Amino acid sequence: ETVIGGMTFTGKFTVNYSNPAGDITLISSDPEVVLQTTRIENVAGQEGSREITYTYTPSAVGLKQVNITVTDEGNGTYSKILGLDLTTNLPAAPSLDGIDSSIGLTSFNAVWQSVDNASAYLLTVTDAEGNIINEYDDFAVEGTTSVGITGLVPNTLYKYFVKTQIGNFISEASAIKEIETLKPLIAALSVDAYTTVAGVPSLQTLAVSASDLYADITVEISGNNATLFTLGEGE
């Protein structure tokens, strides 16, 4: 059987018997595999079968081989070993595909698809160089599949990925999603017409002020006869 780590698995197997001398007992070699029936009574001299249910709560990933010893209690020298092969896998990682991240100037939503039976999700957010952002280093998220990430820098690349947690088992990381915050826009400035004397250079000063800038201000001249104008030195 294949089991998902962090979940209790319920399985079944069948015991066939033919003319046992007494009751049949069953013992599991592993305490993590709990038999719901450990004794088949009143079957001496009979032929038949009995379905046995067991539960398995894994503590580690990988293959576990469990022996179920079936003994004819009326003839203690007769036992048979039934083998169970149980493979435990990590939970599935969340998918980040096809989700609106609601990107803003200084924020975005980290969003992912839900995974069945997840007890929590572990979110990691970094900048472009891989430096952790705020407390988002395997940040535990319960009961939801989105987190608003705020206090960011405009026009900047960020990355995030998510892991699924079920009990003590944690999935591999999801694919990495890249988010670039929006670039702030400054409306184009219009310069009023001014009087010049033909053939005589003249100087016009344009003052620009702004707050909360995250990059340099660039100035360009466009329009009719733009080539006749040159930009001087500015701050």
C-alpha positions as CSV (number, residue, x, y, z in Angstrom):
1,E,0.0,0.0,0.0
2,T,1.0,3.6,-0.6
3,V,0.5,6.0,2.3
4,I,0.7,9.8,2.6
5,G,2.9,10.9,5.5
6,G,0.9,12.6,8.4
7,M,-2.3,10.7,7.7
8,T,-3.6,7.5,9.4
9,F,-4.1,4.9,6.7
10,T,-6.7,2.2,7.0
11,G,-6.0,-1.1,5.1
12,K,-7.3,-4.6,4.8
13,F,-6.1,-8.1,4.2
14,T,-7.7,-11.5,4.3
15,V,-6.9,-14.6,6.4
16,N,-8.0,-17.9,4.8
17,Y,-8.2,-20.9,7.1
18,S,-9.0,-24.6,6.7
19,N,-9.8,-26.9,9.7
20,P,-7.8,-25.1,12.4
21,A,-7.6,-26.9,15.7
22,G,-8.7,-23.8,17.7
23,D,-9.1,-20.1,17.6
24,I,-6.7,-18.1,15.3
25,T,-4.6,-15.3,16.8
26,L,-2.9,-12.4,14.9
27,I,0.1,-10.4,16.0
28,S,1.6,-7.4,14.2
29,S,5.4,-7.1,14.3
30,D,5.2,-3.3,14.2
31,P,3.4,-1.1,16.8
32,E,2.5,1.4,14.2
33,V,0.4,-1.2,12.4
34,V,-2.6,-1.8,14.7
35,L,-4.9,-4.7,13.9
36,Q,-8.5,-4.2,14.6
37,T,-9.0,-7.9,15.0
38,T,-6.4,-9.9,16.9
39,R,-8.4,-13.1,17.4
40,I,-10.7,-15.1,15.1
41,E,-12.9,-17.2,17.4
42,N,-15.1,-20.3,17.1
43,V,-13.6,-21.5,13.8
44,A,-12.1,-24.9,14.9
45,G,-12.7,-27.5,12.3
46,Q,-14.1,-25.0,9.8
47,E,-13.1,-23.6,6.5
48,G,-13.5,-20.0,5.5
49,S,-11.9,-16.6,5.5
50,R,-11.9,-13.4,7.5
51,E,-11.2,-9.8,6.4
52,I,-8.9,-8.0,8.8
53,T,-8.7,-4.2,9.1
54,Y,-5.6,-2.5,10.3
55,T,-4.6,1.2,10.8
56,Y,-1.1,2.5,10.1
57,T,0.2,5.9,11.3
58,P,3.6,6.3,9.7
59,S,6.5,8.0,11.5
60,A,8.9,8.2,8.5
61,V,8.9,8.1,4.7
62,G,10.0,5.1,2.7
63,L,9.3,1.4,2.7
64,K,8.2,-0.5,5.8
65,Q,7.8,-4.3,5.8
66,V,5.5,-5.6,8.5
67,N,4.9,-9.2,9.4
68,I,1.6,-10.4,10.6
69,T,1.9,-13.7,12.5
70,V,-1.2,-15.9,12.2
71,T,-1.3,-18.8,14.7
72,D,-3.6,-21.7,15.2
73,E,-4.1,-21.5,18.9
74,G,-5.2,-25.2,19.1
75,N,-2.0,-26.2,17.5
76,G,0.6,-23.8,18.7
77,T,3.3,-25.2,16.5
78,Y,1.5,-24.0,13.4
79,S,1.9,-20.3,12.4
80,K,2.0,-18.5,9.1
81,I,3.6,-15.1,8.4
82,L,1.7,-12.6,6.2
83,G,3.8,-9.8,4.9
84,L,2.7,-6.2,4.4
85,D,4.6,-3.7,2.3
86,L,3.8,-0.1,3.2
87,T,5.4,2.8,1.4
88,T,5.0,6.3,2.9
89,N,5.4,9.3,0.6
90,L,5.7,13.0,1.5
91,P,2.5,15.2,1.1
92,A,2.1,16.9,-2.3
93,A,3.5,20.4,-2.7
94,P,0.9,23.1,-3.5
95,S,0.4,24.4,-7.0
96,L,0.9,28.2,-7.6
97,D,-0.4,28.2,-11.1
98,G,-3.3,30.2,-12.4
99,I,-3.9,32.4,-9.4
100,D,-4.3,36.2,-9.3
101,S,-1.6,37.6,-7.0
102,S,-3.1,41.1,-6.8
103,I,0.2,43.0,-7.3
104,G,0.5,46.5,-6.1
105,L,3.3,49.1,-5.7
106,T,4.4,47.8,-2.3
107,S,2.5,44.6,-1.9
108,F,1.2,41.4,-3.4
109,N,-0.7,38.4,-2.4
110,A,1.1,35.1,-2.0
111,V,-1.6,32.6,-3.1
112,W,-1.6,28.8,-3.7
113,Q,-3.9,25.9,-4.4
114,S,-5.1,23.9,-1.4
115,V,-3.9,20.3,-0.7
116,D,-6.2,17.7,0.8
117,N,-5.8,17.1,4.5
118,A,-3.1,19.9,4.9
119,S,-2.8,20.9,8.5
120,A,-0.7,24.0,7.6
121,Y,1.3,25.6,4.8
122,L,4.9,26.9,5.1
123,L,5.5,30.1,3.1
124,T,8.9,31.5,2.2
125,V,9.3,34.9,0.5
126,T,12.7,36.3,-0.7
127,D,14.1,39.1,-2.8
128,A,15.7,38.4,-6.1
129,E,19.0,37.4,-4.4
130,G,17.3,34.9,-2.1
131,N,17.3,37.0,1.1
132,I,14.4,36.3,3.3
133,I,11.7,39.0,3.5
134,N,10.6,39.8,7.1
135,E,9.4,36.7,9.0
136,Y,8.5,34.7,5.9
137,D,10.9,31.9,6.3
138,D,8.8,28.7,6.4
139,F,6.1,31.0,7.9
140,A,3.2,28.7,9.1
141,V,-0.2,29.5,7.6
142,E,-3.3,27.7,8.8
143,G,-6.8,27.7,7.5
144,T,-6.2,29.8,4.4
145,T,-4.3,29.6,1.1
146,S,-3.2,33.2,0.8
147,V,-1.1,35.8,2.7
148,G,-0.8,39.5,1.9
149,I,2.8,40.6,1.7
150,T,3.3,44.3,2.4
151,G,6.0,46.9,3.0
152,L,7.8,46.1,-0.2
153,V,9.7,48.3,-2.7
154,P,8.0,49.3,-6.0
155,N,9.4,48.0,-9.2
156,T,11.3,45.2,-7.4
157,L,11.4,41.5,-8.1
158,Y,10.3,39.1,-5.3
159,K,10.0,35.3,-5.1
160,Y,8.0,32.9,-3.0
161,F,7.3,29.2,-2.6
162,V,5.1,27.1,-0.4
163,K,5.3,23.6,1.3
164,T,2.5,21.5,2.6
165,Q,2.5,20.3,6.2
166,I,0.4,17.3,7.3
167,G,1.2,16.4,10.9
168,N,5.0,16.1,11.2
169,F,5.5,15.6,7.5
170,I,6.5,18.4,5.2
171,S,6.4,18.3,1.4
172,E,9.0,19.4,-1.0
173,A,8.8,23.0,-2.0
174,S,6.5,24.1,-4.7
175,A,7.7,25.7,-7.9
176,I,9.0,29.2,-7.3
177,K,6.8,32.1,-8.3
178,E,8.3,35.5,-9.3
179,I,6.4,38.7,-8.6
180,E,7.5,42.2,-9.6
181,T,5.9,45.0,-7.8
182,L,4.4,47.8,-9.9
183,K,6.5,50.7,-11.1
184,P,5.3,54.2,-9.9
185,L,4.2,56.5,-12.7
186,I,4.6,60.3,-12.7
187,A,2.3,62.1,-15.1
188,A,4.0,63.9,-18.0
189,L,4.7,67.5,-17.5
190,S,3.6,70.2,-19.9
191,V,5.8,73.3,-20.3
192,D,4.1,76.6,-21.1
193,A,5.0,78.4,-24.3
194,Y,7.5,81.2,-23.9
195,T,8.8,83.9,-26.2
196,T,12.2,83.6,-27.9
197,V,14.1,85.8,-30.3
198,A,14.8,84.0,-33.6
199,G,18.4,82.8,-33.7
200,V,19.2,83.8,-30.1
201,P,19.6,81.0,-27.6
202,S,17.5,81.3,-24.5
203,L,17.3,79.5,-21.1
204,Q,14.3,78.1,-19.4
205,T,14.3,76.5,-16.0
206,L,12.0,73.7,-15.2
207,A,11.6,72.7,-11.5
208,V,10.3,69.2,-10.7
209,S,9.5,68.1,-7.2
210,A,8.2,64.7,-6.0
211,S,8.1,62.6,-2.9
212,D,8.5,58.8,-2.2
213,L,10.7,58.3,-5.3
214,Y,12.2,54.8,-5.8
215,A,14.3,55.6,-8.9
216,D,15.8,58.6,-10.8
217,I,13.7,61.0,-12.7
218,T,14.4,61.1,-16.4
219,V,13.6,64.1,-18.7
220,E,13.2,64.0,-22.4
221,I,12.1,66.6,-25.0
222,S,9.6,65.6,-27.6
223,G,7.4,67.3,-30.1
224,N,7.9,69.6,-33.1
225,N,11.5,70.9,-33.4
226,A,12.6,68.9,-30.4
227,T,16.1,68.6,-31.9
228,L,16.5,72.4,-31.5
229,F,16.5,72.0,-27.7
230,T,19.1,70.6,-25.4
231,L,19.1,69.7,-21.8
232,G,21.4,71.3,-19.4
233,E,22.9,69.9,-16.2
234,G,20.4,69.3,-13.4
235,E,20.2,67.6,-10.0
